[in-house]
């Protein structure tokens, strides 16, 4: 039976046709059951398990992988160390020490100066630094075996900082000279001497650099740079290679104590000076009578020459071959005996090694009132005065 709605109702009658809903638009709800509740609980449990347990498991798994990798690296390292045999390297270090220590001496002067030296000839000749012995005529030396004696100063050369001593003690063991020119940066070297009077001290390092110039005021010096520890008292002692050969004479450090850098006179220079001092008591050098300096880029531009070319004459001494030839302050030497130069140290060493009395052509460039002038002068090489520091 159909009933009319009340007359005061605001409701709008629903058309039965409009209220139909397609069955395909509805998802029937399954009735709740015990098995479905159990499934929900299991799902919640698994979620909680993933949240609280899985990270720990992952961490343990990652640790296991890392531990396995570390153990593998350890096994490889141990295997390679066995193949490499570090005991042999350690033995080599000991053999170097045993080979050179008998030739190293401790030096003390009457003024209290202490240093080191190395026996280079079993006849009693010892090489050390000039700054160790100074102007002393004799010094006290102590050998590796404890013997003490007097050594006379055969000669010293201040500009190269090399000195030669002679002792009359017998049964001496000389260290052989090595070739510093054959050294390569990175090679192993050992410094031997008496730092802080601690005799028979040996330190190890590598050759850090070669041809270091401008370390001191002397224009005749260049050095080997190493990181072998050198301290006061090491001066004059040998720097040796893995063959126990002298490749340098330890001379200088940066600062009052060792700070990671030390310098040695290359053996090719030290040996040459040693032989001259041994034979003549002093070093005869070719002499020009100028103070050479680096040429600034600005001046090179003014002289219309390439930067890095030429050596500036900063001073000309009177009554010298340079003055007699007509060289002037401000001139720039482009070539000496046909060879180009830009390094004052190399030019000074070349002049020093030139035969005394020989005539050498010098090409120069000079600023004149009329402009730039290039000239070739002929200079007669003189003998460097013994007491002259330049």
C-alpha positions as CSV (number, residue, x, y, z in Angstrom):
1,X,0.0,0.0,0.0
2,X,1.4,3.4,-0.9
3,X,1.1,6.2,1.8
4,X,1.3,9.9,1.0
5,X,3.8,11.9,2.9
6,X,2.5,14.5,5.3
7,X,1.5,17.8,3.6
8,X,3.9,19.9,5.7
9,X,6.9,17.8,4.8
10,X,9.8,19.5,2.8
11,X,11.0,16.1,1.6
12,X,11.1,15.6,-2.1
13,X,9.7,12.4,-3.3
14,X,12.3,10.0,-4.7
15,X,11.6,8.6,-8.1
16,X,12.2,4.8,-7.8
17,X,13.9,5.0,-11.2
18,X,16.5,7.6,-9.9
19,X,17.3,5.6,-6.8
20,X,18.6,2.5,-8.7
21,X,22.3,1.6,-8.3
22,X,24.1,-0.7,-10.5
23,X,25.4,-3.7,-8.6
24,X,28.7,-3.5,-10.3
25,X,29.5,-0.2,-8.5
26,X,29.4,-1.8,-5.1
27,X,31.9,-4.1,-3.4
28,X,30.2,-6.6,-1.2
29,X,31.7,-6.8,2.4
30,X,32.7,-10.2,3.5
31,X,31.4,-11.3,6.8
32,X,33.9,-11.2,9.7
33,X,35.4,-14.6,10.6
34,X,38.1,-15.9,13.0
35,X,40.5,-16.8,10.2
36,X,40.4,-13.3,8.9
37,X,41.2,-11.9,12.4
38,X,44.2,-14.2,12.7
39,X,45.5,-13.0,9.3
40,X,45.3,-9.4,10.5
41,X,47.3,-10.2,13.6
42,X,50.0,-12.0,11.5
43,X,50.2,-9.0,9.2
44,X,50.7,-6.6,12.1
45,X,53.3,-8.9,13.6
46,X,55.2,-9.0,10.3
47,X,55.1,-5.2,10.1
48,X,56.5,-4.9,13.6
49,X,59.1,-7.5,12.9
50,X,60.3,-5.5,9.8
51,X,60.4,-2.2,11.8
52,X,62.3,-3.5,14.9
53,X,64.3,-6.5,13.8
54,X,65.1,-6.1,10.1
55,X,67.5,-3.1,10.6
56,X,69.5,-5.1,13.1
57,X,69.7,-8.0,10.8
58,X,70.8,-5.8,7.9
59,X,73.4,-4.2,10.1
60,X,74.7,-7.6,11.2
61,X,74.8,-8.7,7.5
62,X,76.7,-5.5,6.5
63,X,79.2,-6.1,9.4
64,X,79.7,-9.6,8.3
65,X,80.5,-8.4,4.8
66,X,82.9,-5.7,6.1
67,X,84.6,-8.2,8.4
68,X,85.0,-10.6,5.6
69,X,86.5,-7.9,3.4
70,X,88.9,-6.8,6.2
71,X,90.0,-10.4,6.8
72,X,90.6,-10.9,3.1
73,X,92.7,-7.7,3.0
74,X,94.6,-9.0,6.1
75,X,95.3,-12.3,4.5
76,X,96.5,-10.6,1.3
77,X,98.8,-8.2,3.3
78,X,100.3,-11.1,5.3
79,X,100.9,-13.1,2.2
80,X,102.6,-10.2,0.4
81,X,104.7,-9.3,3.4
82,X,106.0,-12.9,3.5
83,X,106.8,-12.7,-0.2
84,X,108.4,-9.2,0.2
85,X,110.3,-10.3,3.2
86,X,110.7,-7.1,5.2
87,X,113.3,-8.9,7.2
88,X,115.6,-8.5,4.2
89,X,114.9,-4.7,4.1
90,X,115.6,-4.5,7.8
91,X,118.8,-6.4,7.3
92,X,119.8,-4.0,4.5
93,X,119.4,-1.1,6.9
94,X,121.7,-2.8,9.4
95,X,124.2,-3.6,6.8
96,X,124.3,0.1,5.6
97,X,125.0,1.2,9.2
98,X,127.7,-1.5,9.7
99,X,129.3,-0.5,6.4
100,X,129.6,3.2,7.1
101,X,129.8,3.7,10.9
102,X,133.6,2.7,11.1
103,X,134.4,5.6,8.8
104,X,132.5,8.3,10.7
105,X,134.3,10.4,13.3
106,X,133.3,12.8,16.0
107,X,135.1,16.2,15.9
108,X,135.7,18.7,18.7
109,X,137.6,22.0,18.5
110,X,139.4,24.0,21.1
111,X,136.7,26.6,20.9
112,X,134.0,24.0,21.8
113,X,132.6,23.5,18.4
114,X,131.4,19.9,17.7
115,X,130.6,18.1,14.5
116,X,131.2,15.0,12.5
117,X,133.5,13.9,9.7
118,X,134.1,10.9,7.4
119,X,137.3,9.1,6.6
120,X,137.7,9.1,2.8
121,X,141.3,7.7,2.7
122,X,142.8,5.1,5.0
123,X,146.0,7.3,4.9
124,X,144.1,9.5,7.4
125,X,142.2,12.1,5.3
126,X,138.9,13.2,6.7
127,X,136.3,15.4,5.1
128,X,134.1,17.7,7.2
129,X,132.5,21.1,7.0
130,X,134.5,24.4,7.1
131,X,132.0,25.8,9.6
132,X,132.9,22.9,12.0
133,X,136.6,23.6,12.2
134,X,136.7,27.3,11.3
135,X,140.3,28.6,11.5
136,X,141.5,26.0,14.0
137,X,144.9,24.5,13.0
138,X,144.1,21.2,14.7
139,X,141.0,19.4,16.1
140,X,140.3,16.4,18.3
141,X,138.8,13.4,16.6
142,X,137.2,10.3,18.1
143,X,136.9,7.2,16.0
144,X,134.1,4.6,15.9
145,X,136.1,2.2,18.0
146,X,136.7,4.8,20.7
147,X,140.2,5.9,19.9
148,X,141.0,9.6,20.2
149,X,143.6,11.6,18.5
150,X,144.6,14.9,17.0
151,X,143.9,15.8,13.3
152,X,145.6,18.7,11.6
153,X,143.6,20.9,9.3
154,X,145.0,20.5,5.8
155,X,142.8,23.1,4.3
156,X,139.3,24.7,4.3
157,X,137.2,26.3,1.7
158,X,134.6,28.7,3.0
159,X,132.6,29.2,-0.1
160,X,131.8,25.5,-0.5
161,X,131.9,24.8,3.3
162,X,134.3,21.9,2.9
163,X,137.3,21.2,5.0
164,X,140.0,18.4,5.0
165,X,141.7,17.0,8.0
166,X,144.6,14.6,8.4
167,X,145.2,12.2,11.3
168,X,148.2,10.0,11.9
169,X,146.2,7.3,13.6
170,X,146.5,3.9,11.9
171,X,144.2,1.1,10.8
172,X,141.6,3.4,9.5
173,X,138.6,2.4,7.4
174,X,137.6,4.7,4.6
175,X,134.2,5.1,3.1
176,X,134.0,5.0,-0.7
177,X,132.7,8.0,-2.7
178,X,129.4,7.6,-4.6
179,X,128.0,9.5,-7.5
180,X,125.4,12.1,-6.4
181,X,124.6,12.9,-10.0
182,X,123.3,9.3,-10.4
183,X,120.8,9.7,-7.5
184,X,117.1,10.0,-8.3
185,X,114.6,11.8,-6.2
186,X,112.9,9.3,-3.9
187,X,115.9,7.1,-3.4
188,X,116.7,6.0,0.1
189,X,119.5,7.7,2.0
190,X,121.1,7.6,5.4
191,X,122.7,10.4,7.5
192,X,125.4,9.4,9.9
193,X,127.1,11.5,12.6
194,X,127.0,12.8,16.1
195,X,123.9,14.9,16.6
196,X,124.0,16.7,20.0
197,X,127.2,14.6,20.6
198,X,125.3,11.4,20.4
199,X,127.9,9.4,18.5
200,X,127.2,6.6,16.1
201,X,123.8,8.0,15.3
202,X,122.2,7.0,11.9
203,X,118.9,8.3,10.5
204,X,117.0,7.3,7.4
205,X,115.0,9.2,4.7
206,X,114.7,9.7,1.0
207,X,116.2,12.2,-1.4
208,X,113.6,15.0,-1.6
209,X,115.3,17.2,-4.2
210,X,118.5,18.0,-6.1
211,X,120.2,21.2,-7.2
212,X,118.8,23.3,-4.4
213,X,120.5,26.8,-4.8
214,X,120.2,30.0,-2.8
215,X,120.1,28.2,0.5
216,X,123.1,30.1,1.7
217,X,124.8,33.3,0.7
218,X,127.5,31.5,-1.3
219,X,127.0,31.5,-5.0
220,X,129.2,28.4,-5.4
221,X,126.9,26.1,-3.4
222,X,124.1,23.8,-4.4
223,X,122.6,21.1,-2.2
224,X,120.8,17.7,-2.1
225,X,117.6,18.0,0.0
226,X,116.5,15.1,2.1
227,X,114.1,14.3,4.9
228,X,116.7,12.3,6.9
229,X,116.9,13.8,10.4
230,X,120.0,16.1,10.8
231,X,120.7,18.1,13.9
232,X,123.5,20.2,15.3
233,X,126.5,17.9,15.5
234,X,125.6,16.1,12.3
235,X,127.5,18.7,10.2
236,X,130.3,17.2,8.3
237,X,129.1,13.7,8.5
238,X,128.2,11.6,5.4
239,X,125.0,11.1,3.6
240,X,125.2,7.6,2.1
241,X,123.2,5.5,-0.4
242,X,122.0,1.9,0.0
243,X,125.5,0.8,-1.1
244,X,127.1,2.6,1.9
245,X,128.8,5.1,-0.5
246,X,129.2,8.8,0.3
247,X,126.7,10.8,-1.9
248,X,126.7,13.9,0.2
249,X,128.2,15.8,3.2
250,X,125.5,16.9,5.7
251,X,125.7,20.6,6.0
252,X,122.6,22.6,6.8
253,X,119.0,22.5,8.2
254,X,116.1,24.9,8.2
255,X,115.9,26.5,11.7
256,X,117.9,25.8,14.8
257,X,116.8,22.1,14.9
258,X,115.6,19.6,12.4
259,X,112.1,20.3,11.1
260,X,111.8,17.8,8.3
261,X,114.3,19.3,5.7
262,X,118.1,18.9,5.6
263,X,120.7,19.8,3.0
264,X,123.9,18.0,2.0
265,X,126.8,19.0,-0.4
266,X,126.6,16.6,-3.4
267,X,129.5,14.2,-3.5
268,X,130.5,15.3,-7.0
269,X,131.3,18.7,-5.6
270,X,132.6,17.6,-2.2
271,X,135.0,15.2,-3.7
272,X,136.4,17.8,-6.2
273,X,137.0,20.3,-3.4
274,X,138.5,17.5,-1.2
275,X,141.0,16.6,-3.8
276,X,142.0,20.3,-4.4
277,X,142.4,20.9,-0.6
278,X,144.3,17.7,-0.1
279,X,146.8,18.6,-2.9
280,X,147.1,22.4,-2.6
281,X,145.7,23.3,0.8
282,X,143.3,25.7,-0.9
283,X,141.0,25.9,-3.9
284,X,142.2,27.8,-6.9
285,X,139.2,29.2,-8.8
286,X,138.8,31.2,-12.0
287,X,137.9,34.8,-11.2
288,X,136.0,37.6,-12.9
289,X,135.3,40.1,-10.1
290,X,131.6,40.7,-10.3
291,X,128.6,40.0,-8.1
292,X,126.0,38.3,-10.3
293,X,122.3,38.4,-9.5
294,X,119.0,37.1,-11.0
295,X,117.6,39.4,-13.7
296,X,114.1,40.7,-12.9
297,X,111.4,40.2,-15.5
298,X,110.9,44.0,-15.7
299,X,114.5,44.6,-16.6
300,X,114.4,41.8,-19.1
301,X,111.5,43.5,-20.8
302,X,113.4,46.8,-20.9
303,X,116.4,45.1,-22.4
304,X,114.2,43.4,-25.0
305,X,115.4,39.9,-24.1
306,X,113.4,36.9,-23.2
307,X,112.4,36.5,-19.6
308,X,114.6,34.0,-17.8
309,X,117.6,34.9,-20.0
310,X,120.8,36.5,-18.8
311,X,122.5,37.3,-15.4
312,X,122.6,40.8,-14.0
313,X,126.0,42.3,-12.9
314,X,125.1,44.0,-9.6
315,X,128.6,45.1,-8.8
316,X,132.1,45.2,-10.4
317,X,135.1,45.2,-8.2
318,X,138.1,47.4,-8.9
319,X,141.3,46.0,-10.2
320,X,139.8,42.8,-11.4
321,X,139.5,41.1,-14.8
322,X,135.9,42.4,-15.1
323,X,137.0,46.0,-14.5
324,X,140.0,45.6,-16.9
325,X,137.7,44.3,-19.6
326,X,135.2,47.2,-19.2
327,X,132.3,45.4,-17.6
328,X,130.0,47.7,-15.8
329,X,127.3,47.6,-13.1
330,X,124.0,47.0,-14.8
331,X,125.4,45.0,-17.7
332,X,123.7,41.7,-18.3
333,X,125.8,38.7,-19.3
334,X,124.0,36.7,-21.9
335,X,126.7,34.1,-22.7
336,X,130.0,33.0,-21.2
337,X,132.3,31.2,-23.6
338,X,129.4,30.7,-25.9
339,X,127.0,29.2,-23.3
340,X,123.8,30.9,-22.2
341,X,123.2,31.5,-18.5
342,X,120.3,32.7,-16.4
343,X,121.3,31.3,-13.0
344,X,123.9,33.3,-11.0
345,X,125.0,30.2,-9.1
346,X,125.7,28.2,-12.3
347,X,127.5,31.1,-13.9
348,X,129.7,31.6,-10.8
349,X,130.5,27.9,-10.7
350,X,131.3,27.9,-14.4
351,X,133.6,30.9,-14.1
352,X,135.3,29.2,-11.1
353,X,136.0,26.1,-13.1
354,X,137.3,28.0,-16.1
355,X,141.1,27.6,-16.7
356,X,143.0,30.4,-15.0
357,X,144.7,32.7,-17.6
358,X,142.4,31.7,-20.4
359,X,140.7,34.3,-22.6
360,X,136.9,33.9,-22.7
361,X,134.4,35.7,-24.9
362,X,131.4,37.3,-23.0
363,X,128.3,38.5,-24.7
364,X,126.5,41.3,-22.9
365,X,123.6,43.7,-23.3
366,X,123.8,47.2,-21.9
367,X,121.6,50.3,-21.7
368,X,123.4,53.3,-23.2
369,X,122.3,56.9,-23.7
370,X,121.8,55.9,-27.4
371,X,119.7,52.9,-26.5
372,X,120.4,49.2,-26.2
373,X,123.7,47.8,-27.2
374,X,124.9,44.2,-27.5
375,X,128.6,43.7,-27.2
376,X,131.1,40.8,-27.1
377,X,134.0,41.4,-24.7
378,X,137.1,39.2,-24.2
379,X,138.1,38.7,-20.6
380,X,141.3,37.1,-19.3
381,X,140.3,34.8,-16.4
382,X,142.1,35.6,-13.1
383,X,142.7,33.7,-9.9
384,X,140.2,34.2,-7.1
385,X,142.0,35.7,-4.1
386,X,142.1,33.3,-1.2
387,X,140.5,35.6,1.3
388,X,137.9,36.9,-1.1
389,X,134.4,35.5,-0.3
390,X,133.0,36.2,-3.8
